[in-house]
Every structure is written in structure tokens, then in C-alpha cells.
Amino acid sequence: MEDVGSNKDSNSSGILKAAWLIALVTILSKIIGFLRDVVTAKYYGASIVSDAYFYAYQIPSFAIILLGGVGGPFHSATVAVFSKLIPNLDTKPSEFVNKLYNTFLVLSVCFFSALGLICYLFAPQIMGIIISNGTPELISLAALHLKIMTPVFIVGGIVGIYYGLLITYKKFMLPNFSPMVMSIVIILAVCLAKEDNFGLVLAWATTIGAICQFLLQFPQIRKIGFKFQPNLNFRNNAELKSICELLIPAVFSSTIGQLHIYVDMFFTSSLREGAWTALGYANRIFQFPVGILVTAFLVPLFPLFTRLVAQKDYNGIKSYFNKGVGLLFFVAIPIIIGILTIGLDCVRLVFERGAFTYRDSLMVFDALLYLSFSIIPYVFRDSITRVYYAFDDSKTPFLIAASSIILKFIFNYIFISKLGWQIGGITLSTSLVTLYNAIILGLLISKKVKMAYKDLFINLLKMSIVGLSTLAIAYVSTKLIGTYLVLPKSLFEIIRISIISIEILVLYVLLSCIFKVHYINEMLNRILSKLKRA
């Protein structure tokens, strides 16, 4: 019995270690992606060239990131099916598994090649529809970028399958490392390119970066024992049918999210030059802290929800949901305060150099400002969605997301076409749609489990009072520093960001203690216990 317990502890320790390593690689990947944006901003600013690239990139990125990326449909379907067919990871895959791999690979290549060919042949028409409000020059340049990036489609499906096979064989690091390759290739290409050749460098670098992701993984796939031997055994193939049954709904679900982006592209193309570039940068700044925060909390919570549902421990679901989401709210509010008070300073410090001007910084901050209002509903939506998945219900979140496309279009139409707002109208509509998704998902979950939101939202109200008080004091401090501190731009921004960040943190913690916010004691106890251990 002791040996069994020891094995379980060892397995748990190994999984935890792998999770920490993956988290570190994910953070490193985001940092390198952020550096790529800084370099791109320096050389391109928010211009017609960067707009054309980012408009065009949204289409192949659907294949390489949403469908073929880590956690994407091709990766998930591969893990779900192949992990059941490979009981012993120390042996080479059987002939049957190799045939299934080749059939799936051929099917994937055919599907994505067809998509790539369509995009290549009809690039002007596709970009003309998506950015119909753009100038003829912008549409033509975006179409040229799209043609160059069509090979990314073919690579997307292959890379997704390779991710799945590597993770099935517990090769965790390579799948999480390889997305950095594209960012590194883009950084090198932009830095080494001559100024008169800048126009299409981003598109070519993206294509080469995607191919490098494939080349990086291919030797490891061969080493595991998978051989490329084209196989067209599509008929009466139960395992391939299982893959497709998992894959097709997931692809449709990913497509819904992409349609939101296309709606934004349509309306943003009517705004001033650089608007789409600025919106992309604002989203990436937003995702840097919030994406890491949500991932860090929800990765351990999701399997916990699944176990609690299997055990029919509904009180446990309520308790852990409130605890997890409450902590997310608690950490999210200082992020919102930081964006509202020193967000522009951060944008200027990170991006404002070379071709990226103060006007471009204002556009990015305008988008980021309204996007910050979505953080609270964003973390709630993503958390409650995991509860639906724990109940094996992916249909409800899908239908709600699908219905929100109409709402997104209406909000964009009101803010942009009717009220004449600029880029802030796009991100405000995003925040309102996120709020809609969170509310509807939060209400409909009662069909499965009666959630106890009262304590959660009472604590959110306390946190909001604390947050507003902190915001008011930090805002005054920001203005005073701006009035009395005269220094060179970069040094001034570093000092103001540092002072206000510390002030926000100290005030928020102190006021949380005074108002007896539920989560503050737990966080302080955890920090103190770790300090004692250290």
C-alpha cells in the first residue's frame, strides 16, 4: 500500500513539476511575443503597412494558432484519441496507429491546402469583404500579404497534430516552446531587413516562422516512431470518425471567436490609418497580465471541477468556484486601476520609439482604456465556462457565443457608424459583449447546479469600493507627479510607473484589510508562510 501511495505522490509531483515548467515557458513565450510587438512597432509604427499585415494575418492565424495551436481542436482531438491507442509510451507506435496518423495527416493537409488555395486565388475579394471600408491601397496591400502567408494554412493542421502526438508521449516542452519560433524569426527578419524592403517582410517572416515550427517538431516525431506513409483509409474508420466527432464541433466553436474578430475588422477599416494595428497592440497588452492570471488559476481548477461533478459534490463546486473567481477578482482590480492611471505611460515606455509616435500611443491607450472594463466579466465568463465543460456541456457556451456576434455587430454599428467614435468604440463593444456572455452563462448554469453568488458579489462590492478609493488617490498622485517632476521622457515614465504601482499595491492591500475583504487574509497568510519557509 505504501508503494502505491508513493507512486501516486511521485506522479502528482511529476505533473506539478511539468505544469510549472509549462507555465514558465508560456510566460517566456508571451515575453518574446511582446518583444516582437515592440520591435514591429519601432519599425512600422501604426501605419498602412502594419494595418495591411495584421488584417491579412488574422486569416492564417486562425489555422496556426486557434485550430493548430496548443489547446486548439487538432491538438485536443489528437490527444483524446491517440492517448487511448498508445498504452505503452516506451514502445514505438503500432502499424495501426501509424496508419491512423497518416490518414489524419493527409486529411488535414487536404483540408488546409484547399483553404489556402481559396485564400490565394481570391485574396483581393476576401480582404475586400472583410475590410470593405478600407482604401483600395489598403485592401490591395492586405491581399498581397495574405497570398504570401497562405502556406501557413497547410502548416497549421500538421503542427496541431504534432503538438497532440508529442504531448501524448509526454514531450511537454517542445510544443510549448515552438510558438516562440515564429516570434523570433519575425524579430530577426525585421531587424535585419533594409528599410526599402520593409513592405512585405512581416508576411514572409510569418510564413518562414510557421515552417520553422514544423521543422522543429518533425525530427522528434520521427524519433518517437511515426513515419510519413500517405494513407487514404477514410471509409469505415472508427478512430478517424472519433477524431472528426471531437474536431468538427471544436472547429465551429473556434470559428465563432474568429467571427467576432472579422466583425471588428469590418468596422475598424473605416477608422483612421493604424487603428487595427493599435487595436492589436492593446489586446496583447491586455492579455499579457490577464491571460497569465486566468491561465494560472483555471488550469488547476478545471480538473477539480470535473472531479467534483463526477462525485456529485455540488457544494464543493460552489465553494471552489467562489474562492477561485473571488481571488481572480481581487487580483484583477489593481490591474484595472493601473491601466486607468498609468496605462498611457506604460504604452509610451514600451512602444514609443522609431516610427511609433505619440499619436499611435494615444490610439493604443484609447483601445486599452475601454478594454480594461471587460476584465471582471472576462474572468467570470472563462471560469463559469469551465463549470459547463465539467458537466460535459460545450453546447451552451457555444450557442451564447454565437448569439453574441449579432450583439457585437449592433454595438459596433452604434458606437462607430452612428456615434462616430474611434477605436475606443470597438473595445467598449467588446467589453459589453463579454459582460453579456458572463451574465447569461452565470444565469443558465442554474439548470445544472444552483450557484451561491451572494458572498462572491458582496466581496466584489467591497473590492470595488476599495478599488475606487485607491483609484481616486492614485489618479491625484499621477497628476501631481506630472506637474512637479520634470525629467526626460523615458526616465519620467519609469519613475511615475514605479511610484504609482507601489502606491496602488500598498493602498489596495491596506484598504482591503480595513474593509475586511475576504481574500486578503488568505493571500497574506500564503505570502507569509512562503517567506517563513524561505
SVG drawing of the C-alpha trace seen along z (x, -y; Angstrom):
<svg xmlns="http://www.w3.org/2000/svg" viewBox="-33 -71 53 74">
<polyline fill="none" stroke="black" stroke-width="0.4" points="0.0,0.0 2.9,-2.4 4.4,-1.7 1.1,-2.6 0.8,-5.8 4.4,-6.6 3.8,-6.2 0.8,-8.4 2.8,-11.1 5.6,-10.7 3.1,-11.1 1.5,-14.1 4.9,-15.7 5.9,-15.0 2.7,-16.5 3.1,-19.6 6.7,-20.0 5.6,-19.8 2.8,-22.3 5.3,-24.8 7.7,-24.3 4.9,-24.8 3.8,-27.9 7.3,-29.3 7.7,-28.6 4.3,-30.1 5.3,-33.3 8.6,-33.3 6.6,-32.9 4.4,-35.9 7.5,-38.0 9.1,-37.1 5.8,-37.8 5.7,-41.1 9.3,-41.9 8.2,-41.0 5.4,-43.7 7.9,-46.2 10.3,-45.7 7.4,-45.7 6.1,-48.9 9.5,-50.6 10.0,-49.9 6.4,-50.2 4.5,-52.3 0.8,-52.2 0.8,-52.6 -1.0,-51.3 1.7,-48.6 1.2,-47.3 -2.6,-47.5 -2.4,-45.5 -0.2,-42.8 -2.4,-42.5 -5.6,-42.4 -4.2,-39.7 -2.6,-37.7 -6.0,-37.2 -6.9,-34.6 -3.9,-32.3 -3.5,-32.8 -6.9,-31.1 -5.1,-27.9 -1.8,-28.2 -3.0,-29.5 -6.7,-28.8 -7.0,-25.5 -3.5,-24.1 -2.1,-25.8 -1.6,-24.3 -5.1,-23.7 -6.6,-24.0 -9.0,-21.5 -6.4,-19.5 -4.1,-19.2 -7.0,-18.3 -8.6,-15.7 -5.2,-14.1 -4.5,-13.7 -8.1,-12.4 -7.9,-9.6 -4.2,-8.6 -3.7,-8.5 -6.2,-5.7 -4.5,-3.8 -0.9,-4.0 -1.0,-2.2 2.8,-1.9 4.8,-5.1 8.1,-3.3 7.5,-1.4 7.2,-2.6 3.6,-3.2 2.0,-0.2 1.3,0.1 -2.4,-0.6 -1.6,-3.8 0.9,-4.8 -1.8,-4.3 -4.3,-6.4 -1.7,-9.1 -1.1,-9.2 -4.8,-9.2 -5.4,-12.1 -2.4,-13.9 -3.4,-13.6 -7.0,-14.6 -5.6,-17.7 -3.2,-18.6 -6.0,-18.3 -8.4,-20.4 -6.0,-23.2 -4.5,-23.2 -8.0,-23.7 -8.4,-26.7 -5.0,-28.1 -5.7,-27.8 -9.1,-29.6 -7.4,-32.4 -4.6,-32.7 -6.9,-32.8 -9.5,-35.1 -7.3,-37.2 -8.4,-40.6 -12.1,-39.6 -11.7,-38.2 -9.9,-41.2 -12.3,-43.5 -15.2,-41.9 -13.6,-41.9 -12.2,-45.4 -14.7,-46.8 -14.5,-50.3 -10.7,-50.5 -9.0,-52.3 -8.2,-50.4 -4.5,-50.7 -5.0,-49.1 -7.2,-46.2 -4.6,-45.6 -1.7,-45.5 -3.6,-43.3 -4.4,-40.9 -0.7,-40.7 0.2,-39.9 -2.5,-37.2 -1.1,-35.5 2.4,-35.3 1.1,-33.8 -1.2,-31.1 1.4,-28.3 0.7,-28.9 -2.7,-27.2 -1.0,-23.9 1.4,-24.0 -1.3,-24.8 -3.0,-21.4 0.2,-19.5 1.6,-21.4 -1.6,-20.8 -1.4,-17.1 2.3,-17.1 1.5,-19.0 -1.0,-16.3 1.4,-13.4 4.2,-15.0 2.0,-15.7 0.6,-12.1 4.2,-10.9 4.7,-13.4 7.1,-15.6 5.7,-18.8 8.4,-21.3 8.7,-21.3 5.0,-22.0 5.0,-25.0 8.4,-26.2 7.8,-26.1 5.3,-29.0 8.2,-31.3 10.0,-30.3 7.7,-32.5 8.2,-35.5 12.0,-35.1 12.0,-34.8 9.9,-37.9 12.2,-39.9 15.3,-38.8 13.7,-39.5 12.5,-43.0 15.8,-43.9 18.0,-42.7 15.8,-43.9 16.8,-47.0 14.4,-50.0 13.3,-49.9 12.3,-46.3 10.1,-46.6 6.8,-46.4 6.4,-42.6 9.0,-41.4 6.4,-40.7 4.4,-38.4 7.5,-36.5 8.8,-36.2 5.5,-34.8 5.4,-32.1 9.1,-31.2 8.4,-31.1 5.4,-28.8 7.5,-26.4 10.3,-26.5 7.7,-25.4 7.0,-22.3 10.8,-21.6 11.5,-21.9 8.9,-19.2 9.4,-16.9 12.6,-15.2 11.1,-14.4 8.0,-12.9 10.3,-10.7 12.3,-9.8 9.1,-8.7 8.5,-6.3 5.9,-7.9 6.6,-7.6 5.0,-9.5 3.4,-7.0 0.4,-8.6 -2.7,-6.6 -6.3,-7.3 -8.2,-4.8 -11.2,-7.2 -14.0,-4.7 -15.2,-2.6 -12.5,-4.1 -14.0,-4.2 -11.0,-6.0 -10.9,-8.7 -14.7,-9.1 -14.0,-9.7 -11.4,-12.3 -13.8,-14.1 -16.6,-14.0 -14.3,-15.8 -12.8,-18.0 -15.7,-19.4 -17.7,-21.0 -14.4,-22.4 -13.6,-24.0 -17.0,-25.6 -16.6,-26.9 -13.2,-28.4 -14.8,-29.9 -17.3,-31.8 -14.5,-33.6 -12.9,-34.4 -16.2,-35.9 -16.0,-38.4 -12.6,-39.5 -13.9,-39.8 -16.8,-42.0 -14.2,-44.3 -12.0,-44.3 -15.0,-45.4 -15.8,-48.4 -12.1,-49.3 -11.3,-49.6 -13.4,-52.8 -11.3,-54.4 -8.0,-56.3 -4.8,-54.7 -3.2,-52.5 -6.4,-51.7 -6.3,-48.0 -2.6,-47.8 -3.3,-49.9 -6.2,-47.5 -3.9,-44.5 -1.3,-46.0 -4.0,-47.0 -5.3,-43.4 -1.8,-42.0 -1.1,-44.3 -4.4,-43.3 -3.7,-39.6 -0.2,-39.8 -1.3,-40.1 -4.9,-38.9 -4.1,-35.8 -1.4,-34.6 -3.6,-35.3 -6.6,-33.4 -4.5,-30.5 -2.7,-30.2 -6.0,-29.9 -8.1,-27.9 -5.6,-25.2 -5.8,-23.6 -9.5,-24.5 -10.8,-22.8 -9.8,-19.2 -11.0,-19.9 -14.5,-20.9 -14.6,-17.8 -13.8,-15.5 -16.4,-17.3 -19.1,-16.9 -18.2,-13.1 -18.6,-12.9 -21.8,-15.0 -20.2,-17.3 -22.2,-20.4 -21.3,-22.2 -17.7,-21.7 -18.2,-23.2 -19.8,-26.3 -17.1,-26.7 -14.1,-26.3 -15.8,-28.5 -16.4,-31.4 -12.9,-31.0 -11.2,-30.9 -13.2,-33.6 -13.0,-35.8 -9.2,-35.6 -9.3,-36.4 -11.5,-39.5 -9.2,-40.5 -6.1,-40.5 -7.9,-41.9 -9.0,-45.2 -5.4,-46.6 -4.7,-45.8 -7.7,-47.9 -6.6,-50.7 -3.1,-50.5 -4.4,-50.8 -6.6,-53.8 -3.8,-55.7 -0.5,-54.8 -1.7,-52.9 -0.6,-55.6 2.8,-55.8 3.2,-52.1 2.3,-52.2 4.6,-55.1 7.5,-53.5 7.1,-50.1 6.2,-51.2 7.0,-54.9 10.3,-54.8 11.2,-54.9 8.2,-55.0 5.8,-54.7 4.6,-58.2 2.7,-59.8 -0.4,-59.7 0.0,-55.9 0.3,-55.6 -2.9,-57.5 -4.7,-55.1 -3.4,-52.1 -4.3,-53.6 -7.8,-54.6 -8.5,-50.9 -6.9,-49.6 -8.8,-52.0 -12.3,-50.7 -11.0,-47.1 -10.0,-47.3 -13.7,-47.3 -14.0,-43.8 -11.5,-42.2 -14.1,-41.4 -16.7,-39.8 -13.8,-38.2 -12.5,-36.2 -16.1,-35.3 -17.0,-34.1 -13.9,-32.0 -14.4,-30.5 -18.1,-29.6 -17.4,-28.2 -15.1,-25.6 -18.0,-24.6 -20.1,-23.9 -17.3,-21.8 -17.1,-19.9 -20.7,-18.9 -19.8,-17.9 -21.7,-20.8 -19.9,-22.7 -23.1,-23.4 -24.5,-26.1 -21.3,-28.3 -21.1,-27.8 -24.7,-29.0 -24.3,-32.0 -21.0,-33.0 -22.8,-32.6 -25.7,-34.8 -23.3,-37.5 -22.0,-38.0 -25.2,-39.8 -24.8,-41.9 -21.2,-42.7 -22.3,-43.9 -25.1,-46.1 -22.8,-47.7 -20.1,-48.4 -22.7,-49.9 -24.0,-52.2 -20.6,-53.3 -18.7,-53.6 -21.2,-54.2 -23.8,-56.2 -21.9,-58.0 -18.7,-58.4 -16.4,-57.1 -12.9,-56.0 -11.1,-52.8 -12.5,-53.0 -15.9,-52.2 -14.6,-48.8 -13.2,-47.8 -16.2,-49.2 -18.4,-46.9 -16.1,-44.0 -16.5,-44.8 -20.3,-44.9 -20.4,-41.6 -18.1,-40.0 -20.5,-41.2 -23.5,-39.8 -21.8,-36.4 -20.8,-36.4 -24.4,-37.2 -26.2,-34.7 -23.7,-31.9 -24.0,-32.8 -27.8,-32.6 -28.2,-29.4 -25.8,-27.3 -28.6,-27.1 -30.1,-24.3 -27.1,-22.2 -26.1,-23.5 -27.5,-26.3 -24.5,-28.5 -24.1,-30.7 -23.2,-34.0 -24.2,-36.2 -20.9,-36.0 -18.9,-36.4 -20.7,-39.6 -20.8,-41.1 -17.0,-40.7 -16.8,-42.2 -18.8,-45.2 -16.2,-45.7 -13.4,-45.3 -15.0,-47.8 -15.2,-50.4 -11.6,-49.7 -10.7,-50.0 -12.5,-53.3 -10.8,-54.8 -7.4,-53.6 -8.1,-54.9 -9.0,-58.4 -5.8,-58.7 -3.6,-57.2 -5.1,-59.5 -4.4,-62.6 -0.8,-61.3 -0.4,-60.8 -1.4,-64.4 0.9,-65.8 3.9,-63.9 3.2,-65.1 3.1,-68.7 6.1,-68.8 8.5,-66.2 10.4,-67.4 12.7,-64.7 13.5,-63.2 10.5,-61.3 11.6,-57.7 13.1,-58.3 9.9,-60.3 7.7,-57.4 9.7,-54.8 9.6,-56.8 5.9,-57.6 5.0,-54.0 7.1,-52.7 5.8,-55.2 2.1,-54.8 2.4,-50.9 3.8,-50.7 1.1,-53.2 -1.7,-51.2 -0.5,-48.0 0.0,-49.4 -3.3,-51.3 -5.2,-48.4 -3.9,-46.0 -4.4,-48.4 -7.9,-49.4 -8.8,-45.7 -7.7,-45.0 -9.8,-47.9 -12.9,-46.8 -12.2,-43.2 -12.3,-41.9 -12.5,-38.1 -9.5,-37.2 -6.9,-39.5 -6.2,-37.4 -5.8,-34.2 -3.3,-35.9 -1.3,-37.5 -1.1,-34.2 0.1,-32.4 2.8,-35.0 3.9,-35.0 4.1,-31.1 6.2,-31.1 8.5,-33.7 8.9,-31.7 9.8,-28.6 12.3,-30.6"/>
</svg>
